[in-house]
Amino acid sequence: MIDWHEHGMQFVPGKGARRRTREPDLFVGHWTGAENPAATLYNTLINHKTKDKTTGKLRPAPLGVEFYIDPEATIYQFADPAHVDTFDAGDYNARSIGCEIASFGHKVPKGKKRQTTSQDINGKKYDVAVFTPEQMHAFVFLLAAIVRWFPTIPMRLPRDATGTVIRRTLTKEELATYSGIVGHFHLTTRKVDPGLEPFEVLSECGYI
């Protein structure tokens, strides 16, 4: 793992983040939709723009994320999650710590050969690019540190009554009482990331 003191890229309050005001109780997994180096991800997020609802013009709306696992499985830390919450999880930013993992996800470009697996999320089937074993090792390593640093984030996955990891967006009522590990798709129907593979790996590692 390397942090902003070494790589020079940091999300700070006002630029992709804000000062943390509560203990995080969610860890959110993402995929990037690309296989880019850390600098590309950082620049994409910090320079993000959104359409102004009043004027219809684009205006700066920086995004951010606390961690990134790049294609070579190096972990980049962009912010101190104890003091800063980054803008990667919408309404749940204040509660969460986020990690992007480099992957084309379910949109592998033509000409790129990647192993894929069929996954059913929110009732729709996707052919999802498989993460490398090294990336999953890094993800497990990172989470082991996170749940130790933040006991408010338990080693828990969202499961149904049968013990199966939930493959749909959670309701607001469910999220209000849940703490643990989630995917971006658990927070909003607009997302599919990070797919189901990270939850399969974490289940094998003893996450309840």
Secondary structure, DSSP 8 states (H G I E B T S, - for coil): -B-HHHH----EETBEEEE--S---EEEEEE-SB---HHHHHHHHHT-EEE-TTT--EEE-----SEEE-TT--EEE-S-TTTEEESSSGGGGGGEEEEEE-B-TT---TT----EEEEEETTEEEEEE---HHHHHHHHHHHHHHHHH-TTS-S---B-TTS-B--S---HHHHHH--EEEEHHHH-TT--TT-SHHHHHHHHTT--
